[in-house]
Structure formats: structure tokens, C-alpha cells
Amino acid sequence: MVREHVGPIADLRAAVRARRLLWFFCRWCGHAERRDPRDLAYKVANLTLDDLAARLRCRRCKSRGRALVLASEHRFPDRND
């Protein structure tokens, strides 16, 4: 039996272990996007969510460093489905 992740989600590895989607919000233009943390974890798995927010660039307004990253309560789907 697989144990559920217990504890705070502070970095990408914890988000993947908890199987949680991440919300990305731009504080400048209000653009919001929900993404799978596995898409980013292969590059920067040790990065905290705050450090990741400082590196992100908004797809709509192209501003950098104005993001807010939050873990969603929704789980990501299996890639085998």
C-alpha cells in the first residue's frame, strides 16, 4: 500500500511526491495557470517554490519575478491514462 505524503509542500520534489498540481499566478497581469510539477522537476527538482517563482516568466505579459506558486489540492493524473 502506498502512503500518502504528509507535510508541507515546499519544493518541487515534495509536490511530485504528494502528487499535487501547482498553480502559477502572475501578480502583474493576473494570468493564472495550473501545471504538472513533473514537467519542471526533471530540470530543477531541488528548487523551492519561492525560488521557482522568482525565476518564472509570465506567458502573457512576459514579466519576470512577479509570480506566486501554490500547491493545488487536486492531484495530477497518471501519465499512463
PDB file with SEQRES, HELIX, SHEET and CRYST1 records, atoms N, CA, C and O in Angstrom:
SEQRES   1 A   81  MET VAL ARG GLU HIS VAL GLY PRO ILE ALA ASP LEU ARG          
SEQRES   2 A   81  ALA ALA VAL ARG ALA ARG ARG LEU LEU TRP PHE PHE CYS          
SEQRES   3 A   81  ARG TRP CYS GLY HIS ALA GLU ARG ARG ASP PRO ARG ASP          
SEQRES   4 A   81  LEU ALA TYR LYS VAL ALA ASN LEU THR LEU ASP ASP LEU          
SEQRES   5 A   81  ALA ALA ARG LEU ARG CYS ARG ARG CYS LYS SER ARG GLY          
SEQRES   6 A   81  ARG ALA LEU VAL LEU ALA SER GLU HIS ARG PHE PRO ASP          
SEQRES   7 A   81  ARG ASN ASP                                                  
HELIX    1 AA1 LEU A   12  ALA A   18  1                                   7    
HELIX    2 AA2 ARG A   38  VAL A   44  1                                   7    
HELIX    3 AA3 LEU A   49  ARG A   55  1                                   7    
SHEET    1 AA1 3 ALA A  32  ARG A  35  0                                        
SHEET    2 AA1 3 ARG A  20  CYS A  26 -1                                        
SHEET    3 AA1 3 ALA A  67  ARG A  75 -1                                        
CRYST1    1.000    1.000    1.000  90.00  90.00  90.00 P 1           1          
ATOM      1  N   MET A   1       0.842  -1.171   0.000  1.00  0.00           N  
ATOM      2  CA  MET A   1       0.000   0.000   0.000  1.00  0.00           C  
ATOM      3  C   MET A   1       0.895   1.246   0.000  1.00  0.00           C  
ATOM      4  O   MET A   1       1.903   1.294   0.705  1.00  0.00           O  
ATOM      5  N   VAL A   2       0.521   2.238  -0.787  1.00  0.00           N  
ATOM      6  CA  VAL A   2       1.286   3.469  -0.909  1.00  0.00           C  
ATOM      7  C   VAL A   2       0.839   4.443   0.165  1.00  0.00           C  
ATOM      8  O   VAL A   2      -0.357   4.669   0.353  1.00  0.00           O  
ATOM      9  N   ARG A   3       1.810   5.021   0.874  1.00  0.00           N  
ATOM     10  CA  ARG A   3       1.482   6.018   1.892  1.00  0.00           C  
ATOM     11  C   ARG A   3       1.257   7.369   1.246  1.00  0.00           C  
ATOM     12  O   ARG A   3       1.891   7.711   0.248  1.00  0.00           O  
ATOM     13  N   GLU A   4       0.367   8.113   1.816  1.00  0.00           N  
ATOM     14  CA  GLU A   4       0.117   9.471   1.366  1.00  0.00           C  
ATOM     15  C   GLU A   4       1.237  10.382   1.860  1.00  0.00           C  
ATOM     16  O   GLU A   4       1.821  10.139   2.916  1.00  0.00           O  
ATOM     17  N   HIS A   5       1.532  11.420   1.101  1.00  0.00           N  
ATOM     18  CA  HIS A   5       2.536  12.404   1.504  1.00  0.00           C  
ATOM     19  C   HIS A   5       2.004  13.197   2.694  1.00  0.00           C  
ATOM     20  O   HIS A   5       0.875  13.686   2.675  1.00  0.00           O  
ATOM     21  N   VAL A   6       2.818  13.314   3.707  1.00  0.00           N  
ATOM     22  CA  VAL A   6       2.444  14.084   4.896  1.00  0.00           C  
ATOM     23  C   VAL A   6       3.495  15.167   5.077  1.00  0.00           C  
ATOM     24  O   VAL A   6       4.691  14.877   5.100  1.00  0.00           O  
ATOM     25  N   GLY A   7       3.060  16.403   5.204  1.00  0.00           N  
ATOM     26  CA  GLY A   7       3.984  17.505   5.437  1.00  0.00           C  
ATOM     27  C   GLY A   7       3.770  18.628   4.448  1.00  0.00           C  
ATOM     28  O   GLY A   7       2.963  18.518   3.524  1.00  0.00           O  
ATOM     29  N   PRO A   8       4.499  19.704   4.649  1.00  0.00           N  
ATOM     30  CA  PRO A   8       4.338  20.863   3.769  1.00  0.00           C  
ATOM     31  C   PRO A   8       4.945  20.605   2.390  1.00  0.00           C  
ATOM     32  O   PRO A   8       5.879  19.818   2.241  1.00  0.00           O  
ATOM     33  N   ILE A   9       4.402  21.273   1.407  1.00  0.00           N  
ATOM     34  CA  ILE A   9       4.929  21.186   0.048  1.00  0.00           C  
ATOM     35  C   ILE A   9       5.751  22.445  -0.180  1.00  0.00           C  
ATOM     36  O   ILE A   9       5.218  23.500  -0.522  1.00  0.00           O  
ATOM     37  N   ALA A  10       7.056  22.316   0.015  1.00  0.00           N  
ATOM     38  CA  ALA A  10       7.935  23.473  -0.061  1.00  0.00           C  
ATOM     39  C   ALA A  10       8.794  23.494  -1.319  1.00  0.00           C  
ATOM     40  O   ALA A  10       9.328  24.543  -1.681  1.00  0.00           O  
ATOM     41  N   ASP A  11       8.938  22.351  -1.994  1.00  0.00           N  
ATOM     42  CA  ASP A  11       9.744  22.314  -3.209  1.00  0.00           C  
ATOM     43  C   ASP A  11       9.084  21.411  -4.242  1.00  0.00           C  
ATOM     44  O   ASP A  11       8.045  20.806  -3.979  1.00  0.00           O  
ATOM     45  N   LEU A  12       9.698  21.327  -5.420  1.00  0.00           N  
ATOM     46  CA  LEU A  12       9.097  20.544  -6.499  1.00  0.00           C  
ATOM     47  C   LEU A  12       9.072  19.057  -6.177  1.00  0.00           C  
ATOM     48  O   LEU A  12       8.114  18.370  -6.532  1.00  0.00           O  
ATOM     49  N   ARG A  13      10.098  18.549  -5.516  1.00  0.00           N  
ATOM     50  CA  ARG A  13      10.105  17.123  -5.156  1.00  0.00           C  
ATOM     51  C   ARG A  13       8.936  16.778  -4.247  1.00  0.00           C  
ATOM     52  O   ARG A  13       8.297  15.740  -4.420  1.00  0.00           O  
ATOM     53  N   ALA A  14       8.656  17.633  -3.290  1.00  0.00           N  
ATOM     54  CA  ALA A  14       7.530  17.395  -2.382  1.00  0.00           C  
ATOM     55  C   ALA A  14       6.206  17.442  -3.137  1.00  0.00           C  
ATOM     56  O   ALA A  14       5.289  16.686  -2.817  1.00  0.00           O  
ATOM     57  N   ALA A  15       6.095  18.314  -4.129  1.00  0.00           N  
ATOM     58  CA  ALA A  15       4.867  18.394  -4.930  1.00  0.00           C  
ATOM     59  C   ALA A  15       4.675  17.125  -5.753  1.00  0.00           C  
ATOM     60  O   ALA A  15       3.550  16.649  -5.910  1.00  0.00           O  
ATOM     61  N   VAL A  16       5.761  16.581  -6.274  1.00  0.00           N  
ATOM     62  CA  VAL A  16       5.664  15.340  -7.042  1.00  0.00           C  
ATOM     63  C   VAL A  16       5.315  14.179  -6.125  1.00  0.00           C  
ATOM     64  O   VAL A  16       4.466  13.357  -6.469  1.00  0.00           O  
ATOM     65  N   ARG A  17       5.959  14.096  -4.956  1.00  0.00           N  
ATOM     66  CA  ARG A  17       5.653  13.025  -4.009  1.00  0.00           C  
ATOM     67  C   ARG A  17       4.214  13.090  -3.533  1.00  0.00           C  
ATOM     68  O   ARG A  17       3.576  12.056  -3.339  1.00  0.00           O  
ATOM     69  N   ALA A  18       3.697  14.295  -3.344  1.00  0.00           N  
ATOM     70  CA  ALA A  18       2.315  14.468  -2.896  1.00  0.00           C  
ATOM     71  C   ALA A  18       1.321  14.346  -4.047  1.00  0.00           C  
ATOM     72  O   ALA A  18       0.110  14.317  -3.827  1.00  0.00           O  
ATOM     73  N   ARG A  19       1.837  14.275  -5.280  1.00  0.00           N  
ATOM     74  CA  ARG A  19       1.010  14.161  -6.483  1.00  0.00           C  
ATOM     75  C   ARG A  19       0.045  15.342  -6.611  1.00  0.00           C  
ATOM     76  O   ARG A  19      -1.127  15.165  -6.942  1.00  0.00           O  
ATOM     77  N   ARG A  20       0.554  16.552  -6.342  1.00  0.00           N  
ATOM     78  CA  ARG A  20      -0.266  17.767  -6.395  1.00  0.00           C  
ATOM     79  C   ARG A  20       0.099  18.610  -7.608  1.00  0.00           C  
ATOM     80  O   ARG A  20       1.273  18.745  -7.953  1.00  0.00           O  
ATOM     81  N   LEU A  21      -0.907  19.168  -8.244  1.00  0.00           N  
ATOM     82  CA  LEU A  21      -0.684  20.133  -9.308  1.00  0.00           C  
ATOM     83  C   LEU A  21      -0.250  21.456  -8.691  1.00  0.00           C  
ATOM     84  O   LEU A  21      -0.510  21.708  -7.515  1.00  0.00           O  
ATOM     85  N   LEU A  22       0.404  22.294  -9.472  1.00  0.00           N  
ATOM     86  CA  LEU A  22       0.839  23.605  -8.996  1.00  0.00           C  
ATOM     87  C   LEU A  22       0.090  24.693  -9.748  1.00  0.00           C  
ATOM     88  O   LEU A  22      -0.122  24.599 -10.957  1.00  0.00           O  
ATOM     89  N   TRP A  23      -0.308  25.727  -9.016  1.00  0.00           N  
ATOM     90  CA  TRP A  23      -0.906  26.921  -9.602  1.00  0.00           C  
ATOM     91  C   TRP A  23       0.174  27.978  -9.719  1.00  0.00           C  
ATOM     92  O   TRP A  23       0.927  28.210  -8.773  1.00  0.00           O  
ATOM     93  N   PHE A  24       0.252  28.621 -10.875  1.00  0.00           N  
ATOM     94  CA  PHE A  24       1.167  29.731 -11.114  1.00  0.00           C  
ATOM     95  C   PHE A  24       0.319  30.970 -11.376  1.00  0.00           C  
ATOM     96  O   PHE A  24      -0.511  30.978 -12.285  1.00  0.00           O  
ATOM     97  N   PHE A  25       0.526  32.008 -10.585  1.00  0.00           N  
ATOM     98  CA  PHE A  25      -0.207  33.259 -10.732  1.00  0.00           C  
ATOM     99  C   PHE A  25       0.784  34.385 -11.016  1.00  0.00           C  
ATOM    100  O   PHE A  25       1.827  34.476 -10.369  1.00  0.00           O  
ATOM    101  N   CYS A  26       0.453  35.246 -11.991  1.00  0.00           N  
ATOM    102  CA  CYS A  26       1.253  36.441 -12.246  1.00  0.00           C  
ATOM    103  C   CYS A  26       0.652  37.578 -11.433  1.00  0.00           C  
ATOM    104  O   CYS A  26      -0.527  37.901 -11.576  1.00  0.00           O  
ATOM    105  N   ARG A  27       1.461  38.172 -10.593  1.00  0.00           N  
ATOM    106  CA  ARG A  27       0.987  39.281  -9.759  1.00  0.00           C  
ATOM    107  C   ARG A  27       0.851  40.580 -10.547  1.00  0.00           C  
ATOM    108  O   ARG A  27       0.244  41.537 -10.065  1.00  0.00           O  
ATOM    109  N   TRP A  28       1.407  40.620 -11.745  1.00  0.00           N  
ATOM    110  CA  TRP A  28       1.367  41.831 -12.547  1.00  0.00           C  
ATOM    111  C   TRP A  28       0.094  41.909 -13.394  1.00  0.00           C  
ATOM    112  O   TRP A  28      -0.606  42.921 -13.367  1.00  0.00           O  
ATOM    113  N   CYS A  29      -0.210  40.841 -14.150  1.00  0.00           N  
ATOM    114  CA  CYS A  29      -1.353  40.900 -15.072  1.00  0.00           C  
ATOM    115  C   CYS A  29      -2.515  40.001 -14.654  1.00  0.00           C  
ATOM    116  O   CYS A  29      -3.596  40.097 -15.234  1.00  0.00           O  
ATOM    117  N   GLY A  30      -2.319  39.133 -13.664  1.00  0.00           N  
ATOM    118  CA  GLY A  30      -3.390  38.273 -13.195  1.00  0.00           C  
ATOM    119  C   GLY A  30      -3.518  36.948 -13.923  1.00  0.00           C  
ATOM    120  O   GLY A  30      -4.445  36.185 -13.652  1.00  0.00           O  
ATOM    121  N   HIS A  31      -2.610  36.660 -14.837  1.00  0.00           N  
ATOM    122  CA  HIS A  31      -2.654  35.391 -15.568  1.00  0.00           C  
ATOM    123  C   HIS A  31      -2.455  34.229 -14.597  1.00  0.00           C  
ATOM    124  O   HIS A  31      -1.585  34.291 -13.728  1.00  0.00           O  
ATOM    125  N   ALA A  32      -3.250  33.179 -14.738  1.00  0.00           N  
ATOM    126  CA  ALA A  32      -3.153  32.006 -13.874  1.00  0.00           C  
ATOM    127  C   ALA A  32      -3.075  30.755 -14.729  1.00  0.00           C  
ATOM    128  O   ALA A  32      -3.694  30.663 -15.789  1.00  0.00           O  
ATOM    129  N   GLU A  33      -2.299  29.793 -14.243  1.00  0.00           N  
ATOM    130  CA  GLU A  33      -2.120  28.554 -14.984  1.00  0.00           C  
ATOM    131  C   GLU A  33      -1.857  27.422 -14.001  1.00  0.00           C  
ATOM    132  O   GLU A  33      -1.137  27.604 -13.020  1.00  0.00           O  
ATOM    133  N   ARG A  34      -2.437  26.255 -14.260  1.00  0.00           N  
ATOM    134  CA  ARG A  34      -2.211  25.080 -13.424  1.00  0.00           C  
ATOM    135  C   ARG A  34      -1.372  24.100 -14.221  1.00  0.00           C  
ATOM    136  O   ARG A  34      -1.708  23.764 -15.356  1.00  0.00           O  
ATOM    137  N   ARG A  35      -0.257  23.631 -13.615  1.00  0.00           N  
ATOM    138  CA  ARG A  35       0.667  22.755 -14.334  1.00  0.00           C  
ATOM    139  C   ARG A  35       1.075  21.571 -13.485  1.00  0.00           C  
ATOM    140  O   ARG A  35       0.951  21.580 -12.260  1.00  0.00           O  
ATOM    141  N   ASP A  36       1.552  20.577 -14.153  1.00  0.00           N  
ATOM    142  CA  ASP A  36       2.053  19.364 -13.531  1.00  0.00           C  
ATOM    143  C   ASP A  36       3.494  19.619 -13.077  1.00  0.00           C  
ATOM    144  O   ASP A  36       4.310  20.042 -13.896  1.00  0.00           O  
ATOM    145  N   PRO A  37       3.841  19.378 -11.804  1.00  0.00           N  
ATOM    146  CA  PRO A  37       5.209  19.641 -11.350  1.00  0.00           C  
ATOM    147  C   PRO A  37       6.236  18.705 -11.966  1.00  0.00           C  
ATOM    148  O   PRO A  37       7.427  19.018 -11.955  1.00  0.00           O  
ATOM    149  N   ARG A  38       5.814  17.566 -12.502  1.00  0.00           N  
ATOM    150  CA  ARG A  38       6.760  16.641 -13.129  1.00  0.00           C  
ATOM    151  C   ARG A  38       7.389  17.235 -14.378  1.00  0.00           C  
ATOM    152  O   ARG A  38       8.488  16.836 -14.763  1.00  0.00           O  
ATOM    153  N   ASP A  39       6.707  18.189 -15.023  1.00  0.00           N  
ATOM    154  CA  ASP A  39       7.257  18.835 -16.206  1.00  0.00           C  
ATOM    155  C   ASP A  39       8.458  19.708 -15.869  1.00  0.00           C  
ATOM    156  O   ASP A  39       9.328  19.913 -16.716  1.00  0.00           O  
ATOM    157  N   LEU A  40       8.519  20.221 -14.653  1.00  0.00           N  
ATOM    158  CA  LEU A  40       9.629  21.077 -14.222  1.00  0.00           C  
ATOM    159  C   LEU A  40      10.644  20.345 -13.361  1.00  0.00           C  
ATOM    160  O   LEU A  40      11.807  20.744 -13.307  1.00  0.00           O  
ATOM    161  N   ALA A  41      10.227  19.279 -12.685  1.00  0.00           N  
ATOM    162  CA  ALA A  41      11.078  18.629 -11.691  1.00  0.00           C  
ATOM    163  C   ALA A  41      12.297  17.963 -12.298  1.00  0.00           C  
ATOM    164  O   ALA A  41      13.311  17.817 -11.615  1.00  0.00           O  
ATOM    165  N   TYR A  42      12.235  17.553 -13.554  1.00  0.00           N  
ATOM    166  CA  TYR A  42      13.411  16.907 -14.143  1.00  0.00           C  
ATOM    167  C   TYR A  42      14.550  17.898 -14.358  1.00  0.00           C  
ATOM    168  O   TYR A  42      15.703  17.489 -14.494  1.00  0.00           O  
ATOM    169  N   LYS A  43      14.246  19.194 -14.390  1.00  0.00           N  
ATOM    170  CA  LYS A  43      15.282  20.215 -14.567  1.00  0.00           C  
ATOM    171  C   LYS A  43      15.755  20.797 -13.241  1.00  0.00           C  
ATOM    172  O   LYS A  43      16.957  20.933 -13.015  1.00  0.00           O  
ATOM    173  N   VAL A  44      14.817  21.140 -12.364  1.00  0.00           N  
ATOM    174  CA  VAL A  44      15.139  21.873 -11.135  1.00  0.00           C  
ATOM    175  C   VAL A  44      14.426  21.274  -9.930  1.00  0.00           C  
ATOM    176  O   VAL A  44      13.659  21.971  -9.265  1.00  0.00           O  
ATOM    177  N   ALA A  45      14.657  20.016  -9.640  1.00  0.00           N  
ATOM    178  CA  ALA A  45      13.912  19.306  -8.593  1.00  0.00           C  
ATOM    179  C   ALA A  45      14.171  19.859  -7.194  1.00  0.00           C  
ATOM    180  O   ALA A  45      13.280  19.799  -6.347  1.00  0.00           O  
ATOM    181  N   ASN A  46      15.344  20.387  -6.927  1.00  0.00           N  
ATOM    182  CA  ASN A  46      15.680  20.863  -5.584  1.00  0.00           C  
ATOM    183  C   ASN A  46      15.225  22.289  -5.324  1.00  0.00           C  
ATOM    184  O   ASN A  46      15.427  22.803  -4.224  1.00  0.00           O  
ATOM    185  N   LEU A  47      14.628  22.929  -6.288  1.00  0.00           N  
ATOM    186  CA  LEU A  47      14.229  24.324  -6.148  1.00  0.00           C  
ATOM    187  C   LEU A  47      12.990  24.452  -5.280  1.00  0.00           C  
ATOM    188  O   LEU A  47      12.021  23.712  -5.454  1.00  0.00           O  
ATOM    189  N   THR A  48      13.022  25.393  -4.343  1.00  0.00           N  
ATOM    190  CA  THR A  48      11.832  25.652  -3.528  1.00  0.00           C  
ATOM    191  C   THR A  48      10.803  26.391  -4.387  1.00  0.00           C  
ATOM    192  O   THR A  48      11.137  26.932  -5.441  1.00  0.00           O  
ATOM    193  N   LEU A  49       9.564  26.407  -3.930  1.00  0.00           N  
ATOM    194  CA  LEU A  49       8.524  27.084  -4.699  1.00  0.00           C  
ATOM    195  C   LEU A  49       8.758  28.588  -4.769  1.00  0.00           C  
ATOM    196  O   LEU A  49       8.416  29.225  -5.766  1.00  0.00           O  
ATOM    197  N   ASP A  50       9.344  29.166  -3.704  1.00  0.00           N  
ATOM    198  CA  ASP A  50       9.657  30.605  -3.721  1.00  0.00           C  
ATOM    199  C   ASP A  50      10.763  30.915  -4.718  1.00  0.00           C  
ATOM    200  O   ASP A  50      10.687  31.915  -5.432  1.00  0.00           O  
ATOM    201  N   ASP A  51      11.793  30.071  -4.779  1.00  0.00           N  
ATOM    202  CA  ASP A  51      12.868  30.272  -5.752  1.00  0.00           C  
ATOM    203  C   ASP A  51      12.369  30.071  -7.179  1.00  0.00           C  
ATOM    204  O   ASP A  51      12.790  30.775  -8.098  1.00  0.00           O  
ATOM    205  N   LEU A  52      11.484  29.119  -7.353  1.00  0.00           N  
ATOM    206  CA  LEU A  52      10.893  28.891  -8.667  1.00  0.00           C  
ATOM    207  C   LEU A  52      10.089  30.110  -9.102  1.00  0.00           C  
ATOM    208  O   LEU A  52      10.162  30.516 -10.261  1.00  0.00           O  
ATOM    209  N   ALA A  53       9.330  30.692  -8.192  1.00  0.00           N  
ATOM    210  CA  ALA A  53       8.527  31.879  -8.516  1.00  0.00           C  
ATOM    211  C   ALA A  53       9.409  33.039  -8.962  1.00  0.00           C  
ATOM    212  O   ALA A  53       9.020  33.815  -9.835  1.00  0.00           O  
ATOM    213  N   ALA A  54      10.595  33.163  -8.367  1.00  0.00           N  
ATOM    214  CA  ALA A  54      11.500  34.241  -8.748  1.00  0.00           C  
ATOM    215  C   ALA A  54      12.077  34.039 -10.151  1.00  0.00           C  
ATOM    216  O   ALA A  54      12.460  35.013 -10.800  1.00  0.00           O  
ATOM    217  N   ARG A  55      12.145  32.798 -10.626  1.00  0.00           N  
ATOM    218  CA  ARG A  55      12.704  32.508 -11.950  1.00  0.00           C  
ATOM    219  C   ARG A  55      11.683  32.537 -13.081  1.00  0.00           C  
ATOM    220  O   ARG A  55      12.048  32.686 -14.247  1.00  0.00           O  
ATOM    221  N   LEU A  56      10.421  32.396 -12.743  1.00  0.00           N  
ATOM    222  CA  LEU A  56       9.396  32.248 -13.781  1.00  0.00           C  
ATOM    223  C   LEU A  56       9.133  33.546 -14.536  1.00  0.00           C  
ATOM    224  O   LEU A  56       9.290  34.643 -14.001  1.00  0.00           O  
ATOM    225  N   ARG A  57       8.725  33.386 -15.801  1.00  0.00           N  
ATOM    226  CA  ARG A  57       8.310  34.497 -16.649  1.00  0.00           C  
ATOM    227  C   ARG A  57       6.872  34.227 -17.078  1.00  0.00           C  
ATOM    228  O   ARG A  57       6.538  33.112 -17.478  1.00  0.00           O  
ATOM    229  N   CYS A  58       6.032  35.237 -16.996  1.00  0.00           N  
ATOM    230  CA  CYS A  58       4.630  35.105 -17.363  1.00  0.00           C  
ATOM    231  C   CYS A  58       4.507  34.910 -18.878  1.00  0.00           C  
ATOM    232  O   CYS A  58       5.181  35.585 -19.655  1.00  0.00           O  
ATOM    233  N   ARG A  59       3.656  33.996 -19.279  1.00  0.00           N  
ATOM    234  CA  ARG A  59       3.446  33.746 -20.703  1.00  0.00           C  
ATOM    235  C   ARG A  59       2.651  34.861 -21.380  1.00  0.00           C  
ATOM    236  O   ARG A  59       2.759  35.062 -22.590  1.00  0.00           O  
ATOM    237  N   ARG A  60       1.857  35.579 -20.597  1.00  0.00           N  
ATOM    238  CA  ARG A  60       1.024  36.635 -21.174  1.00  0.00           C  
ATOM    239  C   ARG A  60       1.764  37.967 -21.256  1.00  0.00           C  
ATOM    240  O   ARG A  60       1.899  38.527 -22.344  1.00  0.00           O  
ATOM    241  N   CYS A  61       2.246  38.484 -20.122  1.00  0.00           N  
ATOM    242  CA  CYS A  61       2.835  39.826 -20.112  1.00  0.00           C  
ATOM    243  C   CYS A  61       4.367  39.821 -20.137  1.00  0.00           C  
ATOM    244  O   CYS A  61       4.986  40.878 -20.261  1.00  0.00           O  
ATOM    245  N   LYS A  62       4.975  38.649 -20.023  1.00  0.00           N  
ATOM    246  CA  LYS A  62       6.437  38.459 -20.094  1.00  0.00           C  
ATOM    247  C   LYS A  62       7.200  39.055 -18.919  1.00  0.00           C  
ATOM    248  O   LYS A  62       8.420  39.197 -19.004  1.00  0.00           O  
ATOM    249  N   SER A  63       6.525  39.410 -17.819  1.00  0.00           N  
ATOM    250  CA  SER A  63       7.243  39.924 -16.655  1.00  0.00           C  
ATOM    251  C   SER A  63       7.890  38.766 -15.902  1.00  0.00           C  
ATOM    252  O   SER A  63       7.348  37.662 -15.848  1.00  0.00           O  
ATOM    253  N   ARG A  64       9.047  39.036 -15.326  1.00  0.00           N  
ATOM    254  CA  ARG A  64       9.802  38.009 -14.615  1.00  0.00           C  
ATOM    255  C   ARG A  64       9.874  38.368 -13.138  1.00  0.00           C  
ATOM    256  O   ARG A  64       9.992  39.536 -12.770  1.00  0.00           O  
ATOM    257  N   GLY A  65       9.798  37.329 -12.295  1.00  0.00           N  
ATOM    258  CA  GLY A  65       9.963  37.529 -10.860  1.00  0.00           C  
ATOM    259  C   GLY A  65       8.731  38.042 -10.138  1.00  0.00           C  
ATOM    260  O   GLY A  65       8.830  38.469  -8.987  1.00  0.00           O  
ATOM    261  N   ARG A  66       7.572  38.010 -10.784  1.00  0.00           N  
ATOM    262  CA  ARG A  66       6.346  38.508 -10.153  1.00  0.00           C  
ATOM    263  C   ARG A  66       5.324  37.384  -9.970  1.00  0.00           C  
ATOM    264  O   ARG A  66       4.123  37.634  -9.878  1.00  0.00           O  
ATOM    265  N   ALA A  67       5.812  36.155  -9.920  1.00  0.00           N  
ATOM    266  CA  ALA A  67       4.908  35.004  -9.847  1.00  0.00           C  
ATOM    267  C   ALA A  67       4.625  34.610  -8.408  1.00  0.00           C  
ATOM    268  O   ALA A  67       5.381  34.922  -7.488  1.00  0.00           O  
ATOM    269  N   LEU A  68       3.524  33.923  -8.249  1.00  0.00           N  
ATOM    270  CA  LEU A  68       3.145  33.300  -6.995  1.00  0.00           C  
ATOM    271  C   LEU A  68       2.873  31.840  -7.331  1.00  0.00           C  
ATOM    272  O   LEU A  68       2.087  31.549  -8.233  1.00  0.00           O  
ATOM    273  N   VAL A  69       3.516  30.914  -6.612  1.00  0.00           N  
ATOM    274  CA  VAL A  69       3.364  29.488  -6.868  1.00  0.00           C  
ATOM    275  C   VAL A  69       2.719  28.847  -5.647  1.00  0.00           C  
ATOM    276  O   VAL A  69       3.212  28.978  -4.526  1.00  0.00           O  
ATOM    277  N   LEU A  70       1.607  28.149  -5.882  1.00  0.00           N  
ATOM    278  CA  LEU A  70       0.876  27.481  -4.809  1.00  0.00           C  
ATOM    279  C   LEU A  70       0.581  26.044  -5.206  1.00  0.00           C  
ATOM    280  O   LEU A  70       0.344  25.752  -6.378  1.00  0.00           O  
ATOM    281  N   ALA A  71       0.595  25.149  -4.227  1.00  0.00           N  
ATOM    282  CA  ALA A  71       0.230  23.761  -4.475  1.00  0.00           C  
ATOM    283  C   ALA A  71      -1.295  23.642  -4.450  1.00  0.00           C  
ATOM    284  O   ALA A  71      -1.956  24.166  -3.554  1.00  0.00           O  
ATOM    285  N   SER A  72      -1.830  22.957  -5.431  1.00  0.00           N  
ATOM    286  CA  SER A  72      -3.271  22.756  -5.533  1.00  0.00           C  
ATOM    287  C   SER A  72      -3.696  21.595  -4.654  1.00  0.00           C  
ATOM    288  O   SER A  72      -2.873  20.760  -4.278  1.00  0.00           O  
ATOM    289  N   GLU A  73      -4.955  21.542  -4.333  1.00  0.00           N  
ATOM    290  CA  GLU A  73      -5.464  20.394  -3.587  1.00  0.00           C  
ATOM    291  C   GLU A  73      -5.810  19.244  -4.520  1.00  0.00           C  
ATOM    292  O   GLU A  73      -6.114  18.142  -4.063  1.00  0.00           O  
ATOM    293  N   HIS A  74      -5.766  19.493  -5.823  1.00  0.00           N  
ATOM    294  CA  HIS A  74      -6.071  18.461  -6.807  1.00  0.00           C  
ATOM    295  C   HIS A  74      -4.826  17.674  -7.165  1.00  0.00           C  
ATOM    296  O   HIS A  74      -3.735  18.233  -7.277  1.00  0.00           O  
ATOM    297  N   ARG A  75      -4.997  16.388  -7.341  1.00  0.00           N  
ATOM    298  CA  ARG A  75      -3.893  15.516  -7.726  1.00  0.00           C  
ATOM    299  C   ARG A  75      -3.746  15.495  -9.241  1.00  0.00           C  
ATOM    300  O   ARG A  75      -4.721  15.672  -9.972  1.00  0.00           O  
ATOM    301  N   PHE A  76      -2.508  15.276  -9.707  1.00  0.00           N  
ATOM    302  CA  PHE A  76      -2.317  15.152 -11.134  1.00  0.00           C  
ATOM    303  C   PHE A  76      -2.653  13.733 -11.583  1.00  0.00           C  
ATOM    304  O   PHE A  76      -2.499  12.786 -10.812  1.00  0.00           O  
ATOM    305  N   PRO A  77      -3.110  13.580 -12.826  1.00  0.00           N  
ATOM    306  CA  PRO A  77      -3.478  12.252 -13.331  1.00  0.00           C  
ATOM    307  C   PRO A  77      -2.223  11.441 -13.659  1.00  0.00           C  
ATOM    308  O   PRO A  77      -1.147  11.995 -13.886  1.00  0.00           O  
ATOM    309  N   ASP A  78      -2.385  10.135 -13.679  1.00  0.00           N  
ATOM    310  CA  ASP A  78      -1.282   9.267 -14.093  1.00  0.00           C  
ATOM    311  C   ASP A  78      -1.027   9.478 -15.562  1.00  0.00           C  
ATOM    312  O   ASP A  78      -1.958   9.728 -16.327  1.00  0.00           O  
ATOM    313  N   ARG A  79       0.226   9.380 -15.968  1.00  0.00           N  
ATOM    314  CA  ARG A  79       0.556   9.578 -17.385  1.00  0.00           C  
ATOM    315  C   ARG A  79       0.220   8.352 -18.222  1.00  0.00           C  
ATOM    316  O   ARG A  79       0.231   8.419 -19.451  1.00  0.00           O  
ATOM    317  N   ASN A  80      -0.075   7.248 -17.578  1.00  0.00           N  
ATOM    318  CA  ASN A  80      -0.426   6.031 -18.311  1.00  0.00           C  
ATOM    319  C   ASN A  80      -1.860   6.058 -18.807  1.00  0.00           C  
ATOM    320  O   ASN A  80      -2.227   5.273 -19.681  1.00  0.00           O  
ATOM    321  N   ASP A  81      -2.673   6.951 -18.261  1.00  0.00           N  
ATOM    322  CA  ASP A  81      -4.097   7.010 -18.642  1.00  0.00           C  
ATOM    323  C   ASP A  81      -4.285   7.703 -19.969  1.00  0.00           C  
ATOM    324  O   ASP A  81      -5.414   7.840 -20.440  1.00  0.00           O  
TER     325      ASP A  81                                                      
END                                                                             
